[in-house]
Amino acid sequence: MNIAVLGTGMVGQALAGRLLELGHDVVVGTRDPEATLARTEPDGMGNPPFSAWLEAHPAARLVAMADAAAGAELVVNATSGEGALPALEQAGADNLAGKVVLDISNPLDFSQGFPPSLFVKDTDSLGEQLQRAFPQARIVKSLNTLNAALMVDPKSLGEESTVFVAGNDQAARDTVTELLHAFGHTDVIDLGDITGARGTEMLLPVWLRLMQTLGTASFNFRVVR
């Protein structure tokens, strides 16, 4: 499948790398490819620059957001919450129309420091905002409740854990579920329409507190039933 990953941070790199391993054709979208490749220093979290990742993954290509989305069958939004809407705007509504858009972003607000709050919650969600902004796209919220490494390699925990999908289009949810199974996720709970994103996004305050308490981000939720 031709897949566009929007975002060059650790989530985008993890997803793009795993998709390449699975045999997909992957392009990575960024606002300014030249500026992205010109960065040679680690980011604020100590992650290596994207240029180093690209050198290690020569099968991938780095292009502008619109070019990435235009040729894709499936688009992965791997940006930050505040960058999600601008990224899809740069990708272009026409380039997203009819396509499955896997949205991994979370509405984290760091304006008051850490831990962040949510800039949308309770009666709305970032996933819903993106769906309203791009009504012809088929937005599916998933993978936003665990860290980048576990998104693509859940078996590394040594225990089965749970991920969720939510979106208005059943076929789109099915497509994302198949991709999750390919990553190694065995317990995927379908929450129904995109309003299900409210619940998964509001898990982030709990997730962040657990990360602080446990001293690690290598954990996930499990729904026992």
C-alpha positions as CSV (number, residue, x, y, z in Angstrom):
1,M,0.0,0.0,0.0
2,N,1.1,3.6,-0.7
3,I,1.2,5.2,2.8
4,A,2.0,8.8,3.7
5,V,3.2,9.5,7.2
6,L,2.8,13.2,8.1
7,G,5.3,14.2,10.8
8,T,9.1,13.6,11.2
9,G,9.3,13.2,15.0
10,M,9.8,10.0,16.9
11,V,6.2,8.8,16.3
12,G,6.5,9.5,12.5
13,Q,9.8,7.7,12.4
14,A,8.6,4.7,14.3
15,L,5.5,4.3,12.2
16,A,7.3,4.9,8.9
17,G,10.0,2.5,9.8
18,R,7.6,-0.3,10.7
19,L,5.5,0.3,7.6
20,L,8.6,-0.1,5.5
21,E,9.4,-3.4,7.3
22,L,5.9,-4.6,6.4
23,G,6.6,-3.9,2.7
24,H,4.6,-0.8,2.2
25,D,5.7,2.1,0.0
26,V,6.2,5.0,2.4
27,V,6.6,8.7,1.9
28,V,7.1,11.1,4.9
29,G,5.5,14.5,4.7
30,T,6.9,17.6,6.3
31,R,6.2,21.4,6.0
32,D,9.6,22.2,4.6
33,P,11.7,19.2,3.4
34,E,14.9,21.3,2.9
35,A,14.6,22.7,6.4
36,T,13.9,19.3,7.9
37,L,17.0,17.8,6.2
38,A,19.1,20.7,7.2
39,R,18.7,20.0,10.9
40,T,21.7,18.1,12.3
41,E,21.1,18.4,16.1
42,P,18.9,16.1,18.2
43,D,15.4,17.5,19.0
44,G,14.4,18.8,22.4
45,M,13.8,15.2,23.6
46,G,17.2,14.0,22.5
47,N,15.9,12.2,19.4
48,P,18.3,12.1,16.5
49,P,17.5,14.4,13.5
50,F,15.3,13.1,10.8
51,S,18.2,13.2,8.3
52,A,19.9,10.4,10.3
53,W,16.7,8.3,10.2
54,L,16.3,8.8,6.5
55,E,19.9,7.7,5.9
56,A,19.1,4.5,7.7
57,H,15.9,4.0,5.7
58,P,16.8,4.8,2.1
59,A,13.5,3.3,0.8
60,A,11.5,6.2,2.3
61,R,11.2,9.6,0.7
62,L,10.8,13.0,2.3
63,V,8.4,15.4,0.5
64,A,6.1,18.3,1.3
65,M,2.8,17.4,3.0
66,A,0.6,17.9,-0.1
67,D,2.9,15.7,-2.3
68,A,2.9,13.0,0.4
69,A,-0.9,12.9,0.7
70,A,-1.6,13.2,-3.1
71,G,-0.1,9.8,-4.0
72,A,-1.2,8.0,-0.8
73,E,-3.9,5.4,-0.3
74,L,-3.7,5.8,3.4
75,V,-2.5,8.9,5.4
76,V,-1.1,8.7,8.9
77,N,-1.2,11.9,11.0
78,A,1.8,11.5,13.3
79,T,2.0,15.2,14.3
80,S,1.5,16.8,17.7
81,G,-2.0,17.8,18.7
82,E,-1.4,21.5,17.9
83,G,0.2,20.6,14.6
84,A,-2.6,18.2,13.5
85,L,-5.0,20.7,11.8
86,P,-2.1,22.7,10.1
87,A,-0.6,19.5,8.8
88,L,-3.9,18.3,7.2
89,E,-4.5,21.8,5.8
90,Q,-1.0,21.6,4.2
91,A,-1.8,18.1,2.9
92,G,-4.9,19.5,1.2
93,A,-8.6,18.6,1.4
94,D,-8.6,17.3,-2.2
95,N,-5.7,15.0,-1.4
96,L,-7.4,13.6,1.6
97,A,-10.9,13.2,0.2
98,G,-12.1,9.6,0.3
99,K,-8.9,8.4,2.0
100,V,-8.4,6.7,5.4
101,V,-6.6,9.1,7.7
102,L,-5.2,7.4,10.8
103,D,-5.0,10.1,13.4
104,I,-2.6,9.5,16.3
105,S,-2.4,13.0,17.6
106,N,-3.4,14.1,21.1
107,P,-4.7,17.6,22.2
108,L,-2.0,18.2,24.7
109,D,-1.6,21.8,26.0
110,F,1.8,22.6,27.4
111,S,1.2,26.3,27.9
112,Q,1.2,25.9,31.7
113,G,4.2,23.4,31.7
114,F,4.2,19.7,32.6
115,P,2.0,17.8,32.9
116,P,0.0,19.2,30.1
117,S,-3.8,19.7,30.1
118,L,-6.1,19.0,27.1
119,F,-7.1,21.9,24.9
120,V,-10.3,20.0,23.9
121,K,-12.2,17.4,25.9
122,D,-15.5,16.1,27.3
123,T,-18.0,17.2,24.7
124,D,-15.6,17.3,21.7
125,S,-12.3,15.8,20.6
126,L,-9.4,16.6,18.3
127,G,-10.4,13.6,16.2
128,E,-13.9,15.2,15.7
129,Q,-12.4,18.6,15.0
130,L,-10.3,17.1,12.2
131,Q,-13.3,15.2,10.8
132,R,-15.4,18.3,10.7
133,A,-12.6,20.3,9.0
134,F,-12.2,17.5,6.4
135,P,-15.6,16.0,5.9
136,Q,-14.6,14.0,2.9
137,A,-11.7,12.3,4.7
138,R,-12.3,9.1,6.6
139,I,-10.7,9.9,10.0
140,V,-9.9,7.0,12.4
141,K,-8.5,7.8,15.8
142,S,-6.1,5.1,17.1
143,L,-2.7,4.4,18.7
144,N,-2.9,7.6,20.7
145,T,-2.9,5.8,24.1
146,L,0.6,4.3,24.1
147,N,4.2,5.4,23.2
148,A,5.8,5.2,19.8
149,A,7.8,2.0,20.4
150,L,4.7,0.1,21.6
151,M,2.6,1.4,18.7
152,V,4.6,-0.6,16.3
153,D,5.9,-3.4,18.5
154,P,3.3,-4.2,21.2
155,K,4.6,-7.7,21.8
156,S,7.8,-6.2,23.4
157,L,5.7,-5.8,26.6
158,G,5.4,-9.6,26.8
159,E,1.7,-9.4,27.6
160,E,-1.4,-8.7,25.5
161,S,-2.6,-5.1,25.8
162,T,-5.4,-3.1,24.3
163,V,-5.7,-0.5,21.6
164,F,-8.8,1.3,20.3
165,V,-10.2,2.5,17.0
166,A,-12.9,5.2,16.5
167,G,-14.2,6.6,13.3
168,N,-17.4,7.3,11.3
169,D,-16.6,4.9,8.5
170,Q,-16.7,1.2,9.3
171,A,-14.6,0.2,6.3
172,A,-12.0,2.8,7.4
173,R,-12.0,1.3,10.9
174,D,-11.5,-2.1,9.5
175,T,-8.6,-1.0,7.4
176,V,-6.9,0.5,10.4
177,T,-7.6,-2.6,12.5
178,E,-5.9,-4.7,9.8
179,L,-2.9,-2.5,10.0
180,L,-2.9,-2.7,13.8
181,H,-2.9,-6.5,13.6
182,A,0.0,-6.4,11.2
183,F,1.9,-4.3,13.9
184,G,1.2,-7.1,16.3
185,H,-1.8,-5.8,18.2
186,T,-4.1,-8.7,19.2
187,D,-6.8,-6.9,21.2
188,V,-8.3,-4.0,19.2
189,I,-11.6,-2.6,20.6
190,D,-13.8,-0.8,18.1
191,L,-15.5,2.1,19.8
192,G,-17.7,3.1,16.9
193,D,-17.9,6.6,15.5
194,I,-15.4,9.4,15.9
195,T,-17.0,10.6,19.2
196,G,-15.1,7.6,20.7
197,A,-12.0,9.7,20.3
198,R,-13.2,11.7,23.3
199,G,-12.6,8.8,25.6
200,T,-9.2,7.7,24.2
201,E,-7.9,11.3,24.2
202,M,-9.0,11.8,27.8
203,L,-7.0,8.8,28.8
204,L,-3.8,10.9,28.3
205,P,-3.9,12.6,31.8
206,V,-4.0,9.1,33.3
207,W,-1.3,7.9,31.0
208,L,1.0,10.8,31.9
209,R,0.5,10.3,35.6
210,L,1.2,6.6,35.2
211,M,4.4,7.5,33.3
212,Q,5.6,9.7,36.1
213,T,4.6,7.1,38.8
214,L,6.1,4.1,37.0
215,G,9.2,6.0,35.7
216,T,8.8,4.6,32.2
217,A,6.6,5.1,29.1
218,S,6.8,1.4,28.3
219,F,3.4,0.3,29.4
220,N,-0.1,0.1,28.0
221,F,-3.7,-0.4,29.2
222,R,-5.4,-3.8,29.1
223,V,-9.2,-4.2,29.1
224,V,-10.1,-7.4,30.9
225,R,-13.5,-8.7,30.1
